[in-house]
Amino acid sequence: MSRKDRRQEGDSPLEELRLARTELTQDEFCVRIGIPRATYHRWIKGQTEAKPTIRQLKALAEILKIERIDELPDDFGPRVRSHSQEESE
């Protein structure tokens, strides 16, 4: 699997977990979770709030090797940057 196929899009904590804890591409990840790729993209871009079903949450936990629910990020979209963070860059 090439690195290009696994590149991170945006500043999403869900994307960070996918890359850190799996060898799956986005397409493979979506299939295993049971969501369309377009839905995943809307989640990680912050375009829609993620509302996974219980079955999808269980799949996420299994794939990402999450043992406790608080290990999942509160939001799957991009991190909100403060004004001071943007100025320091």
C-alpha positions as a Markdown table, in Angstrom:
| # | Residue | x | y | z |
|---|---|---|---|---|
| 1 | Met | 0.0 | 0.0 | 0.0 |
| 2 | Ser | 1.5 | 3.3 | -1.0 |
| 3 | Arg | 1.8 | 6.2 | 1.4 |
| 4 | Lys | -0.2 | 8.3 | -1.1 |
| 5 | Asp | -3.2 | 6.0 | -0.6 |
| 6 | Arg | -3.1 | 6.6 | 3.1 |
| 7 | Arg | -2.5 | 10.4 | 3.2 |
| 8 | Gln | -4.3 | 12.5 | 5.7 |
| 9 | Glu | -6.8 | 15.0 | 4.7 |
| 10 | Gly | -7.2 | 18.1 | 6.8 |
| 11 | Asp | -6.8 | 18.2 | 10.6 |
| 12 | Ser | -9.2 | 15.5 | 11.6 |
| 13 | Pro | -8.6 | 13.5 | 14.8 |
| 14 | Leu | -10.5 | 10.6 | 13.1 |
| 15 | Glu | -8.0 | 10.7 | 10.2 |
| 16 | Glu | -5.1 | 10.8 | 12.7 |
| 17 | Leu | -6.5 | 7.7 | 14.4 |
| 18 | Arg | -7.0 | 5.8 | 11.1 |
| 19 | Leu | -3.4 | 6.5 | 10.0 |
| 20 | Ala | -1.9 | 5.8 | 13.4 |
| 21 | Arg | -3.8 | 2.6 | 14.3 |
| 22 | Thr | -4.5 | 0.9 | 10.9 |
| 23 | Glu | -3.0 | 0.2 | 7.6 |
| 24 | Leu | -6.3 | 0.9 | 5.8 |
| 25 | Thr | -6.9 | 3.3 | 3.1 |
| 26 | Gln | -9.9 | 5.6 | 3.4 |
| 27 | Asp | -11.9 | 3.4 | 1.1 |
| 28 | Glu | -11.1 | 0.3 | 3.1 |
| 29 | Phe | -11.8 | 2.0 | 6.3 |
| 30 | Cys | -15.2 | 3.2 | 5.1 |
| 31 | Val | -16.2 | -0.3 | 3.9 |
| 32 | Arg | -15.2 | -1.9 | 7.2 |
| 33 | Ile | -17.2 | 0.7 | 9.1 |
| 34 | Gly | -20.2 | 0.5 | 6.8 |
| 35 | Ile | -20.4 | 4.1 | 5.6 |
| 36 | Pro | -20.1 | 5.7 | 2.2 |
| 37 | Arg | -16.8 | 7.4 | 1.4 |
| 38 | Ala | -18.7 | 10.7 | 0.9 |
| 39 | Thr | -20.1 | 10.5 | 4.4 |
| 40 | Tyr | -16.6 | 9.9 | 5.8 |
| 41 | His | -15.3 | 12.9 | 3.9 |
| 42 | Arg | -18.1 | 15.1 | 5.2 |
| 43 | Trp | -17.3 | 13.9 | 8.8 |
| 44 | Ile | -13.6 | 14.7 | 8.6 |
| 45 | Lys | -14.1 | 18.0 | 6.8 |
| 46 | Gly | -16.5 | 19.1 | 9.4 |
| 47 | Gln | -19.3 | 19.6 | 6.8 |
| 48 | Thr | -21.7 | 17.4 | 8.8 |
| 49 | Glu | -21.8 | 16.2 | 12.3 |
| 50 | Ala | -20.9 | 12.5 | 12.6 |
| 51 | Lys | -23.9 | 10.5 | 13.8 |
| 52 | Pro | -22.7 | 6.9 | 13.5 |
| 53 | Thr | -25.0 | 4.1 | 14.4 |
| 54 | Ile | -24.2 | 1.7 | 17.3 |
| 55 | Arg | -23.1 | -0.9 | 14.7 |
| 56 | Gln | -20.7 | 1.7 | 13.1 |
| 57 | Leu | -19.4 | 2.8 | 16.5 |
| 58 | Lys | -18.6 | -0.8 | 17.4 |
| 59 | Ala | -16.8 | -1.2 | 14.0 |
| 60 | Leu | -14.8 | 2.0 | 14.7 |
| 61 | Ala | -13.8 | 0.8 | 18.1 |
| 62 | Glu | -12.7 | -2.6 | 16.8 |
| 63 | Ile | -10.8 | -1.2 | 13.8 |
| 64 | Leu | -9.1 | 1.5 | 15.8 |
| 65 | Lys | -8.4 | -0.8 | 18.8 |
| 66 | Ile | -10.4 | 1.5 | 21.1 |
| 67 | Glu | -11.3 | -0.1 | 24.5 |
| 68 | Arg | -13.0 | 2.9 | 26.1 |
| 69 | Ile | -15.5 | 5.3 | 24.5 |
| 70 | Asp | -13.6 | 8.3 | 25.8 |
| 71 | Glu | -10.7 | 7.3 | 23.5 |
| 72 | Leu | -12.8 | 8.4 | 20.5 |
| 73 | Pro | -12.6 | 12.1 | 19.7 |
| 74 | Asp | -15.6 | 14.2 | 20.6 |
| 75 | Asp | -15.7 | 15.5 | 17.0 |
| 76 | Phe | -14.4 | 13.9 | 13.8 |
| 77 | Gly | -14.1 | 17.2 | 11.9 |
| 78 | Pro | -11.1 | 19.5 | 11.8 |
| 79 | Arg | -9.7 | 20.9 | 15.0 |
| 80 | Val | -10.8 | 24.4 | 15.7 |
| 81 | Arg | -7.8 | 26.7 | 15.8 |
| 82 | Ser | -7.7 | 29.7 | 18.1 |
| 83 | His | -6.8 | 33.1 | 16.7 |
| 84 | Ser | -3.5 | 33.0 | 18.6 |
| 85 | Gln | -2.6 | 29.6 | 17.1 |
| 86 | Glu | -3.2 | 31.0 | 13.6 |
| 87 | Glu | -1.0 | 34.1 | 14.3 |
| 88 | Ser | 1.9 | 32.0 | 15.5 |
| 89 | Glu | 2.1 | 30.1 | 12.3 |
